[in-house]
Structure formats: C-alpha cells, structure tokens
Amino acid sequence: MYKNITGLSKFLFVCLLLLCAGFSATAQEAVAEATPKVSGEEQFLRYVLITFFGVLAFILLFFLHTVNSLLKAVIEMQFATAKKQSPETAARLAEIANRPSPWKKLLQKLTAAKPIEKENDILLDHDYDGIRELDNHLPPWWKWGFYISIIASVFYIVNYHITPVWGKGLSQQEEYEAENAEAEIAIAEYRKKAVDLVDETNVVLLKDAASIDKGKAKFAEFCSACHGDLGQGGIGPNLTDQFWLHGGDIKSVFTTIKYGVVDKGMIAWKDEIKPGEMQTLASYILSLQGSNPTGAKEPQGELYLPVADSTQADSLATPIQIENATARL
C-alpha cells in the first residue's frame, strides 16, 4: 500500500512541478508581450500574482512531501507492530509493501522489459566470445509511436496534398512564402515609423515641404560653409547644376554625405548626422537643381540625368558646359 501511495505521490509531484514550470514560462511570456502596453502599476500587479502562484505551488509541493513522509512513518509503524503480533500478518504486509506501484506498472507496460531474474527466459543460443544475446523486442511505446505516425501521415497527405481538412492546408513552401509576404508588410510598416533605419540601399527621394525644410536647416548647419548658402559652390562644387563628381541620384548623394570623400577634403557625416536627417539633406540638395543662384561655380564632374529626362540632355547642358566639366575630370 505504501509503495502505491508513494508512487502516486511521486507522479503527482512531477506533474505539479511540470505544471508550475509551464505556468511560469507562460506567465513570463505574457508579461513580456504586455509590457509595452500596460502601465507600471498593472505590470507590478502581474508580477505579484505570478509570485503568489509560485508560492502557492511551493506550499502544495511541501504539503505533498509532508503527507508522503507521514504515510511512510505510519506504514513502517504498522509493519513493525505486525511483526510482533503474527507471522501471517507480517507476511501479508510484506506482500502489500512489495507490490509494484502504479508508476512501475505503467513503465512495465510501456517498455515490456524483463526483470534481471527472468532474463534466462529470453536468452538465445547465440554465443559470441562468451557474450550471450537476449531476445528483447522493441518496446511497446516505440511500436505505438510508429503506428501513430503512420496514421498521422495519412491525414497529413490528405490535408496538405489533396484537400484541406483543417487549417488552410498550405504546404511548407506556401507557408514560407505567405510568412515572407507578411514579414515584408511588417518591415515596411516598421520602417515608416523608424526613419533612422534608412541607408544607401533603401533611401528614397523626399519631396514634401516638411522634409525639404528639415534638409535646408541641416544644409545651413553642415554644408553651407563649403558649398555656399544657396548651394552655388565655394570650396566644394556647385550643387545646383546637373553635373556631379560622384553621382546625382538620391542614393549616390546620400552615400557621399554619409561616407564623405576623403581625398577631396569632404569628411564623412555618418557620426554627426542621423540617417533620417541625411535623407532629408540629400533630398534638399537635389531640390536645388536648376535654381541657378548668383555667382554659381562652374560645373564639375559628369552630366547626370534621370532616365526619363535623358532625351532632354541637349537642351539642359550646352556644349561649353560639357567641355568645361570634362576638362575637370
């Protein structure tokens, strides 16, 4: 009886321990997900609730251990008393005490293992240098797992390769593509809010007035000393014409601002200006095209025209401008 009770108590103990661990992990995930959405007071109350359940689980485990110890003491006292009274009662108690627990019975059914004292019943005649072989079969848990996997595979084939029975019935490739599409949408939404994630690979030209005004302020702060207040040029080249030393598209201008041109005296601004600010600055610089300020410096570099405007090259640059620019390459 004692072994049955203690075996059951051990089983309950393990189950309760696993339950507590699972609850704790789930609660931590819930708190982590809810942290940005709740106030500090609500978060504190959740931690208090988790702590309360943890203490309660510990008390239950301690109670179960105490009951188990008391039962053990009671059984041992009864066994000692029975020995003094009669051999028959003592033998009966010994038989009850030696009875396998439910846990051991379950393991026996799952493994079908032969006890050591009965190994002679499954001993084969094979003898390899004194090593004898036992006729052990695969354990039932393995066989049933194999049978269940075969049955599950039939449902899997029907659901994912014939017709959906549950869920959407998507194949692994379709699930992968759907998740990629969802991820692309999520990344795009995130980038809209996180402007400083922009770099030379994904920068785009901004044309709204607010962005241009921000870029103008940055230009006055960082660029006007070398390129003039209106971008007409000075120490640095003229930024209002269509001739560029390092490319005239938004990505090229952004890259030049970010990494600089050391051999020509332009420093890298990546440590001074944030990526989002560099995007507005590059957009403002490109907005200066065709402004023709007074005292503009002569063109330098190569003529750059967008693909859509390439047919207008002759009307946008005179032969003298092209000749002067080419002479400075």
Residue pairs with C-beta under 8 A, 6 or more apart in sequence:
1 75
1 96
1 97
1 99
2 71
2 72
2 75
2 96
2 97
3 97
3 98
3 99
3 100
3 101
4 99
4 101
4 102
5 68
5 71
6 68
6 71
6 72
6 101
7 101
7 102
7 103
7 104
8 101
8 102
8 103
9 64
9 67
9 68
9 71
10 103
11 102
11 103
12 64
13 61
13 64
13 65
16 57
16 60
16 61
16 64
17 61
19 57
20 54
20 57
23 53
23 57
24 50
24 54
27 46
27 50
27 53
28 50
30 46
31 43
31 46
31 47
31 50
34 43
34 46
35 43
38 46
75 97
78 93
79 90
79 93
79 94
79 97
82 89
82 90
82 92
82 93
83 90
100 108
107 113
109 140
110 139
110 140
110 141
111 139
111 140
111 141
112 137
112 139
112 140
113 136
113 139
114 121
114 122
114 134
114 136
119 134
122 134
122 135
122 136
123 132
123 133
123 134
123 135
124 132
124 133
124 134
124 135
126 132
126 133
155 165
158 165
159 165
159 166
159 167
159 169
160 169
160 170
160 171
161 171
163 169
170 178
190 197
191 197
191 198
191 202
195 275
195 276
195 279
196 274
196 275
196 276
197 275
198 275
198 276
198 278
198 279
199 254
199 258
199 275
200 251
200 254
200 255
200 258
201 251
203 250
203 251
203 254
203 278
203 279
203 282
204 250
204 279
205 250
205 282
205 283
205 286
206 212
206 215
206 279
206 280
206 283
207 283
207 287
211 279
211 280
211 283
211 284
212 280
212 283
212 284
212 287
214 277
214 280
214 284
215 277
215 280
215 281
215 282
215 283
215 284
215 285
215 287
216 284
218 273
218 277
218 280
218 281
218 284
219 227
219 231
219 281
219 284
219 285
220 229
222 269
222 272
222 273
222 281
223 231
223 236
223 281
223 285
225 234
225 235
226 234
226 235
226 236
226 266
227 233
227 234
227 235
227 236
227 237
227 238
227 239
228 234
228 293
228 295
228 297
230 240
230 288
230 291
230 293
231 238
231 239
231 240
231 285
231 288
231 291
231 293
232 238
232 239
232 240
232 293
232 294
232 295
232 296
232 297
233 239
233 240
233 296
233 297
234 297
235 265
236 266
237 243
237 245
237 297
237 300
237 301
238 296
238 297
238 298
238 299
238 300
239 285
239 288
240 288
240 289
240 290
240 291
240 292
240 293
240 296
241 289
241 296
241 299
241 321
242 248
242 289
242 290
242 299
242 303
242 304
242 305
242 316
242 317
243 299
243 300
243 301
243 302
243 303
243 304
243 317
243 321
243 325
244 252
244 301
244 302
244 304
245 261
245 264
245 300
245 301
245 302
246 252
246 255
246 256
246 261
246 301
247 253
247 255
247 256
247 304
248 286
248 304
249 304
249 306
250 282
250 283
250 286
253 282
253 285
253 286
254 278
254 279
254 282
256 266
257 269
257 273
257 278
257 281
257 282
258 268
258 269
258 270
258 275
258 278
259 268
259 270
260 266
260 267
260 268
260 269
262 268
269 278
270 278
273 281
298 324
298 325
299 317
299 321
299 324
299 325
300 325
300 328
301 325
301 328
301 329
302 325
302 329
303 313
303 316
303 317
303 322
303 325
305 312
305 313
305 316
309 316
